[in-house]
């Protein structure tokens, strides 16, 4: 699953850390999604 976020399993982060309850990876991915959507709306609505 870490590969979906651009991480190389066992190199940047272990699977245990990535999948732990304290992991903020999914929060960061959600924030990135909203940022991308806002940029798209701002640039395409002109």
C-alpha distance matrix in Angstrom:
0.0 3.8 5.4 5.6 7.5 9.5 8.8 9.6 8.4 11.6 13.5 13.2 11.6 11.1 8.4 11.3 12.0 8.7 8.7 12.5 14.8 16.1 13.0 14.1 11.1 11.2 15.0 15.0 13.0 15.6 18.4 17.5 17.6 21.0 22.3 21.6 23.3 26.3 26.8 26.8 29.4 31.5 31.7 32.1 34.7 37.3
3.8 0.0 3.8 5.4 5.5 6.8 5.2 6.6 6.1 9.2 10.4 9.6 8.4 8.9 7.3 10.6 10.3 7.0 8.6 12.1 14.6 15.0 11.6 12.5 9.2 10.6 14.0 13.2 11.8 15.0 17.2 16.1 17.0 20.4 21.1 20.6 22.9 25.5 25.7 26.2 28.9 30.6 30.7 31.6 34.2 36.6
5.4 3.8 0.0 3.8 5.3 5.1 4.9 5.7 6.7 10.4 10.9 10.7 10.7 11.5 10.4 14.0 13.9 10.7 12.4 15.9 18.4 18.7 15.1 15.5 11.9 13.0 16.3 15.0 13.0 16.3 18.4 16.6 17.2 20.8 21.3 20.2 22.5 25.3 25.1 25.3 28.3 30.0 29.7 30.4 33.3 35.5
5.6 5.4 3.8 0.0 3.8 5.6 7.2 9.3 10.3 13.9 14.3 13.4 13.2 14.2 12.6 15.7 15.3 11.7 12.8 16.3 18.1 18.6 15.0 14.7 10.9 11.0 14.3 13.2 10.5 13.4 15.8 13.9 14.0 17.7 18.5 17.2 19.2 22.2 22.2 22.1 25.0 26.9 26.8 27.3 30.1 32.5
7.5 5.5 5.3 3.8 0.0 3.8 5.6 8.8 10.3 13.4 13.2 11.4 11.4 13.2 12.4 15.1 13.8 10.3 12.2 15.1 16.8 16.5 12.7 11.9 8.1 9.1 11.8 10.0 7.9 11.4 13.2 11.3 12.3 15.8 16.1 15.4 17.8 20.4 20.3 20.9 23.7 25.3 25.3 26.3 29.0 31.2
9.5 6.8 5.1 5.6 3.8 0.0 3.8 6.7 9.4 12.4 11.4 9.9 11.1 13.4 13.3 16.5 15.2 12.1 14.6 17.5 19.6 19.0 15.2 14.5 10.9 12.5 15.0 12.6 10.9 14.6 15.7 13.3 14.7 18.2 17.8 16.8 19.7 22.1 21.4 22.0 25.2 26.4 26.0 27.2 30.1 32.0
8.8 5.2 4.9 7.2 5.6 3.8 0.0 3.8 6.1 8.7 7.8 6.4 7.5 9.8 10.2 13.4 12.2 9.6 12.6 15.3 17.8 17.1 13.5 13.7 10.4 12.8 15.4 13.4 12.5 16.3 17.4 15.6 17.3 20.6 20.4 19.9 22.8 25.0 24.5 25.3 28.4 29.5 29.4 30.7 33.5 35.4
9.6 6.6 5.7 9.3 8.8 6.7 3.8 0.0 3.8 6.3 5.5 6.2 7.6 9.0 9.9 13.4 13.0 11.0 13.8 16.6 19.7 19.2 15.9 16.7 13.7 16.0 18.9 17.1 16.2 19.8 21.1 19.3 20.9 24.3 24.1 23.4 26.2 28.6 28.0 28.7 31.8 33.0 32.6 33.8 36.8 38.6
8.4 6.1 6.7 10.3 10.3 9.4 6.1 3.8 0.0 3.8 5.5 6.9 6.5 6.3 6.6 10.2 10.7 9.2 11.5 14.3 17.7 17.6 14.7 16.3 13.7 16.0 19.1 17.9 17.2 20.7 22.3 21.1 22.4 25.8 26.0 25.6 28.2 30.6 30.4 31.0 34.0 35.4 35.3 36.4 39.2 41.2
11.6 9.2 10.4 13.9 13.4 12.4 8.7 6.3 3.8 0.0 3.8 6.2 5.5 4.7 6.8 9.6 10.0 9.9 12.4 14.4 18.0 17.6 15.2 17.3 15.3 18.0 20.8 19.8 19.7 23.1 24.5 23.5 25.2 28.4 28.4 28.3 31.0 33.2 33.0 34.0 36.9 38.0 38.0 39.4 42.1 44.1
13.5 10.4 10.9 14.3 13.2 11.4 7.8 5.5 5.5 3.8 0.0 3.8 5.7 7.1 9.8 12.4 11.8 11.5 14.7 16.5 19.9 18.9 16.2 17.6 15.5 18.6 21.0 19.3 19.4 23.1 23.9 22.6 24.7 27.8 27.4 27.2 30.3 32.2 31.6 32.8 35.9 36.7 36.5 38.1 41.0 42.6
13.2 9.6 10.7 13.4 11.4 9.9 6.4 6.2 6.9 6.2 3.8 0.0 3.8 7.0 9.8 12.0 10.3 9.7 13.4 14.9 17.8 16.3 13.5 14.4 12.5 15.9 17.9 16.0 16.5 20.2 20.7 19.5 21.9 24.8 24.2 24.4 27.5 29.2 28.7 30.2 33.1 33.8 33.8 35.6 38.3 39.9
11.6 8.4 10.7 13.2 11.4 11.1 7.5 7.6 6.5 5.5 5.7 3.8 0.0 3.8 6.6 8.3 6.5 6.5 10.0 11.3 14.4 13.2 10.6 12.3 10.9 14.2 16.3 15.2 15.9 19.2 20.1 19.6 21.8 24.5 24.5 25.0 27.7 29.5 29.5 30.9 33.6 34.5 34.9 36.5 39.0 40.9
11.1 8.9 11.5 14.2 13.2 13.4 9.8 9.0 6.3 4.7 7.1 7.0 3.8 0.0 3.8 5.4 5.4 6.2 8.7 10.0 13.6 13.2 11.2 13.8 12.6 15.3 17.9 17.5 17.9 21.0 22.4 22.1 23.9 26.7 27.1 27.5 30.0 32.0 32.3 33.5 36.0 37.3 37.7 39.1 41.5 43.7
8.4 7.3 10.4 12.6 12.4 13.3 10.2 9.9 6.6 6.8 9.8 9.8 6.6 3.8 0.0 3.8 5.5 5.0 6.0 8.3 12.0 12.6 10.6 13.4 11.9 13.8 16.9 17.0 16.9 19.7 21.7 21.6 22.8 25.7 26.6 26.9 29.0 31.2 31.8 32.7 35.1 36.7 37.2 38.3 40.7 43.1
11.3 10.6 14.0 15.7 15.1 16.5 13.4 13.4 10.2 9.6 12.4 12.0 8.3 5.4 3.8 0.0 3.8 5.6 5.4 5.9 9.7 10.4 9.5 13.0 12.6 14.5 17.1 17.8 18.3 20.6 22.5 23.0 24.3 26.9 27.9 28.6 30.6 32.6 33.5 34.6 36.8 38.3 39.2 40.3 42.4 44.9
12.0 10.3 13.9 15.3 13.8 15.2 12.2 13.0 10.7 10.0 11.8 10.3 6.5 5.4 5.5 3.8 0.0 3.8 5.5 5.2 8.5 7.9 6.6 10.0 10.0 12.5 14.6 15.0 16.1 18.5 19.9 20.5 22.3 24.6 25.3 26.4 28.5 30.2 31.0 32.5 34.6 35.9 36.8 38.2 40.3 42.6
8.7 7.0 10.7 11.7 10.3 12.1 9.6 11.0 9.2 9.9 11.5 9.7 6.5 6.2 5.0 5.6 3.8 0.0 3.8 5.7 8.7 8.6 5.8 8.4 7.2 9.4 12.1 12.4 12.8 15.4 17.2 17.5 19.0 21.5 22.4 23.1 25.2 27.2 28.0 29.1 31.4 32.8 33.7 34.9 37.0 39.4
8.7 8.6 12.4 12.8 12.2 14.6 12.6 13.8 11.5 12.4 14.7 13.4 10.0 8.7 6.0 5.4 5.5 3.8 0.0 3.8 6.7 8.3 6.5 9.5 8.8 9.6 12.5 13.8 13.9 15.8 18.1 18.9 19.8 22.2 23.7 24.4 26.0 28.1 29.3 30.2 32.2 34.0 35.0 35.9 37.9 40.5
12.5 12.1 15.9 16.3 15.1 17.5 15.3 16.6 14.3 14.4 16.5 14.9 11.3 10.0 8.3 5.9 5.2 5.7 3.8 0.0 3.8 5.3 5.4 9.1 9.9 10.9 12.9 14.6 15.5 17.0 18.9 20.3 21.5 23.4 24.9 26.1 27.6 29.4 30.8 32.1 33.8 35.3 36.7 37.8 39.5 42.1
14.8 14.6 18.4 18.1 16.8 19.6 17.8 19.7 17.7 18.0 19.9 17.8 14.4 13.6 12.0 9.7 8.5 8.7 6.7 3.8 0.0 3.8 5.5 8.4 10.3 10.5 11.6 14.0 15.3 16.0 17.8 19.8 20.8 22.2 24.0 25.6 26.7 28.3 30.1 31.4 32.7 34.3 36.0 37.1 38.5 41.2
16.1 15.0 18.7 18.6 16.5 19.0 17.1 19.2 17.6 17.6 18.9 16.3 13.2 13.2 12.6 10.4 7.9 8.6 8.3 5.3 3.8 0.0 3.8 6.4 9.2 10.4 10.7 12.6 14.7 15.6 16.6 18.7 20.4 21.5 22.8 24.7 26.2 27.3 29.0 30.7 32.1 33.3 35.0 36.4 37.8 40.3
13.0 11.6 15.1 15.0 12.7 15.2 13.5 15.9 14.7 15.2 16.2 13.5 10.6 11.2 10.6 9.5 6.6 5.8 6.5 5.4 5.5 3.8 0.0 3.8 5.6 7.5 8.5 9.7 11.5 13.1 14.2 15.7 17.5 19.1 20.2 21.8 23.5 24.9 26.2 27.9 29.5 30.8 32.2 33.6 35.3 37.7
14.1 12.5 15.5 14.7 11.9 14.5 13.7 16.7 16.3 17.3 17.6 14.4 12.3 13.8 13.4 13.0 10.0 8.4 9.5 9.1 8.4 6.4 3.8 0.0 3.8 5.6 5.2 6.2 8.7 10.0 10.7 12.3 14.4 15.7 16.6 18.5 20.2 21.4 22.7 24.5 26.1 27.2 28.8 30.3 31.8 34.2
11.1 9.2 11.9 10.9 8.1 10.9 10.4 13.7 13.7 15.3 15.5 12.5 10.9 12.6 11.9 12.6 10.0 7.2 8.8 9.9 10.3 9.2 5.6 3.8 0.0 3.8 5.5 5.2 6.2 8.7 10.0 10.6 12.4 14.6 15.4 16.5 18.6 20.2 21.2 22.7 24.6 25.9 27.1 28.4 30.3 32.7
11.2 10.6 13.0 11.0 9.1 12.5 12.8 16.0 16.0 18.0 18.6 15.9 14.2 15.3 13.8 14.5 12.5 9.4 9.6 10.9 10.5 10.4 7.5 5.6 3.8 0.0 3.8 5.4 5.0 6.2 8.6 9.8 10.5 12.6 14.3 15.3 16.7 18.6 20.1 21.2 22.8 24.5 25.9 26.9 28.6 31.3
15.0 14.0 16.3 14.3 11.8 15.0 15.4 18.9 19.1 20.8 21.0 17.9 16.3 17.9 16.9 17.1 14.6 12.1 12.5 12.9 11.6 10.7 8.5 5.2 5.5 3.8 0.0 3.8 5.4 5.1 6.2 8.6 9.9 10.9 12.4 14.4 15.6 16.8 18.6 20.2 21.4 22.8 24.6 25.9 27.2 29.8
15.0 13.2 15.0 13.2 10.0 12.6 13.4 17.1 17.9 19.8 19.3 16.0 15.2 17.5 17.0 17.8 15.0 12.4 13.8 14.6 14.0 12.6 9.7 6.2 5.2 5.4 3.8 0.0 3.8 5.4 5.1 6.2 8.6 10.1 10.5 12.3 14.3 15.4 16.6 18.4 20.1 21.1 22.6 24.2 25.8 28.1
13.0 11.8 13.0 10.5 7.9 10.9 12.5 16.2 17.2 19.7 19.4 16.5 15.9 17.9 16.9 18.3 16.1 12.8 13.9 15.5 15.3 14.7 11.5 8.7 6.2 5.0 5.4 3.8 0.0 3.8 5.5 5.1 6.2 8.9 9.9 10.6 12.4 14.4 15.5 16.6 18.6 20.1 21.2 22.3 24.3 26.8
15.6 15.0 16.3 13.4 11.4 14.6 16.3 19.8 20.7 23.1 23.1 20.2 19.2 21.0 19.7 20.6 18.5 15.4 15.8 17.0 16.0 15.6 13.1 10.0 8.7 6.2 5.1 5.4 3.8 0.0 3.8 5.4 5.1 6.4 8.7 10.0 10.8 12.6 14.5 15.5 16.8 18.6 20.2 21.1 22.5 25.3
18.4 17.2 18.4 15.8 13.2 15.7 17.4 21.1 22.3 24.5 23.9 20.7 20.1 22.4 21.7 22.5 19.9 17.2 18.1 18.9 17.8 16.6 14.2 10.7 10.0 8.6 6.2 5.1 5.5 3.8 0.0 3.8 5.4 5.3 6.2 8.7 10.0 10.7 12.5 14.4 15.5 16.6 18.5 20.0 21.2 23.7
17.5 16.1 16.6 13.9 11.3 13.3 15.6 19.3 21.1 23.5 22.6 19.5 19.6 22.1 21.6 23.0 20.5 17.5 18.9 20.3 19.8 18.7 15.7 12.3 10.6 9.8 8.6 6.2 5.1 5.4 3.8 0.0 3.8 5.5 5.1 6.2 8.6 9.9 10.6 12.3 14.3 15.4 16.5 18.1 19.9 22.1
17.6 17.0 17.2 14.0 12.3 14.7 17.3 20.9 22.4 25.2 24.7 21.9 21.8 23.9 22.8 24.3 22.3 19.0 19.8 21.5 20.8 20.4 17.5 14.4 12.4 10.5 9.9 8.6 6.2 5.1 5.4 3.8 0.0 3.8 5.5 5.2 6.2 8.7 10.1 10.7 12.4 14.4 15.5 16.3 18.1 20.8
21.0 20.4 20.8 17.7 15.8 18.2 20.6 24.3 25.8 28.4 27.8 24.8 24.5 26.7 25.7 26.9 24.6 21.5 22.2 23.4 22.2 21.5 19.1 15.7 14.6 12.6 10.9 10.1 8.9 6.4 5.3 5.5 3.8 0.0 3.8 5.5 5.1 6.2 8.7 9.9 10.6 12.3 14.3 15.3 16.3 19.1
22.3 21.1 21.3 18.5 16.1 17.8 20.4 24.1 26.0 28.4 27.4 24.2 24.5 27.1 26.6 27.9 25.3 22.4 23.7 24.9 24.0 22.8 20.2 16.6 15.4 14.3 12.4 10.5 9.9 8.7 6.2 5.1 5.5 3.8 0.0 3.8 5.4 5.1 6.3 8.6 10.0 10.6 12.3 14.2 15.5 17.6
21.6 20.6 20.2 17.2 15.4 16.8 19.9 23.4 25.6 28.3 27.2 24.4 25.0 27.5 26.9 28.6 26.4 23.1 24.4 26.1 25.6 24.7 21.8 18.5 16.5 15.3 14.4 12.3 10.6 10.0 8.7 6.2 5.2 5.5 3.8 0.0 3.8 5.5 5.2 6.2 8.7 9.9 10.6 12.0 14.1 16.3
23.3 22.9 22.5 19.2 17.8 19.7 22.8 26.2 28.2 31.0 30.3 27.5 27.7 30.0 29.0 30.6 28.5 25.2 26.0 27.6 26.7 26.2 23.5 20.2 18.6 16.7 15.6 14.3 12.4 10.8 10.0 8.6 6.2 5.1 5.4 3.8 0.0 3.8 5.5 5.1 6.2 8.6 10.0 10.4 11.9 14.8
26.3 25.5 25.3 22.2 20.4 22.1 25.0 28.6 30.6 33.2 32.2 29.2 29.5 32.0 31.2 32.6 30.2 27.2 28.1 29.4 28.3 27.3 24.9 21.4 20.2 18.6 16.8 15.4 14.4 12.6 10.7 9.9 8.7 6.2 5.1 5.5 3.8 0.0 3.8 5.4 5.2 6.1 8.6 10.0 10.6 13.1
26.8 25.7 25.1 22.2 20.3 21.4 24.5 28.0 30.4 33.0 31.6 28.7 29.5 32.3 31.8 33.5 31.0 28.0 29.3 30.8 30.1 29.0 26.2 22.7 21.2 20.1 18.6 16.6 15.5 14.5 12.5 10.6 10.1 8.7 6.3 5.2 5.5 3.8 0.0 3.8 5.5 5.1 6.1 8.4 10.0 11.6
26.8 26.2 25.3 22.1 20.9 22.0 25.3 28.7 31.0 34.0 32.8 30.2 30.9 33.5 32.7 34.6 32.5 29.1 30.2 32.1 31.4 30.7 27.9 24.5 22.7 21.2 20.2 18.4 16.6 15.5 14.4 12.3 10.7 9.9 8.6 6.2 5.1 5.4 3.8 0.0 3.8 5.5 5.3 5.8 8.2 10.5
29.4 28.9 28.3 25.0 23.7 25.2 28.4 31.8 34.0 36.9 35.9 33.1 33.6 36.0 35.1 36.8 34.6 31.4 32.2 33.8 32.7 32.1 29.5 26.1 24.6 22.8 21.4 20.1 18.6 16.8 15.5 14.3 12.4 10.6 10.0 8.7 6.2 5.2 5.5 3.8 0.0 3.8 5.6 5.3 5.8 8.8
31.5 30.6 30.0 26.9 25.3 26.4 29.5 33.0 35.4 38.0 36.7 33.8 34.5 37.3 36.7 38.3 35.9 32.8 34.0 35.3 34.3 33.3 30.8 27.2 25.9 24.5 22.8 21.1 20.1 18.6 16.6 15.4 14.4 12.3 10.6 9.9 8.6 6.1 5.1 5.5 3.8 0.0 3.8 5.8 5.7 7.1
31.7 30.7 29.7 26.8 25.3 26.0 29.4 32.6 35.3 38.0 36.5 33.8 34.9 37.7 37.2 39.2 36.8 33.7 35.0 36.7 36.0 35.0 32.2 28.8 27.1 25.9 24.6 22.6 21.2 20.2 18.5 16.5 15.5 14.3 12.3 10.6 10.0 8.6 6.1 5.3 5.6 3.8 0.0 3.8 5.7 6.1
32.1 31.6 30.4 27.3 26.3 27.2 30.7 33.8 36.4 39.4 38.1 35.6 36.5 39.1 38.3 40.3 38.2 34.9 35.9 37.8 37.1 36.4 33.6 30.3 28.4 26.9 25.9 24.2 22.3 21.1 20.0 18.1 16.3 15.3 14.2 12.0 10.4 10.0 8.4 5.8 5.3 5.8 3.8 0.0 3.8 5.6
34.7 34.2 33.3 30.1 29.0 30.1 33.5 36.8 39.2 42.1 41.0 38.3 39.0 41.5 40.7 42.4 40.3 37.0 37.9 39.5 38.5 37.8 35.3 31.8 30.3 28.6 27.2 25.8 24.3 22.5 21.2 19.9 18.1 16.3 15.5 14.1 11.9 10.6 10.0 8.2 5.8 5.7 5.7 3.8 0.0 3.8
37.3 36.6 35.5 32.5 31.2 32.0 35.4 38.6 41.2 44.1 42.6 39.9 40.9 43.7 43.1 44.9 42.6 39.4 40.5 42.1 41.2 40.3 37.7 34.2 32.7 31.3 29.8 28.1 26.8 25.3 23.7 22.1 20.8 19.1 17.6 16.3 14.8 13.1 11.6 10.5 8.8 7.1 6.1 5.6 3.8 0.0
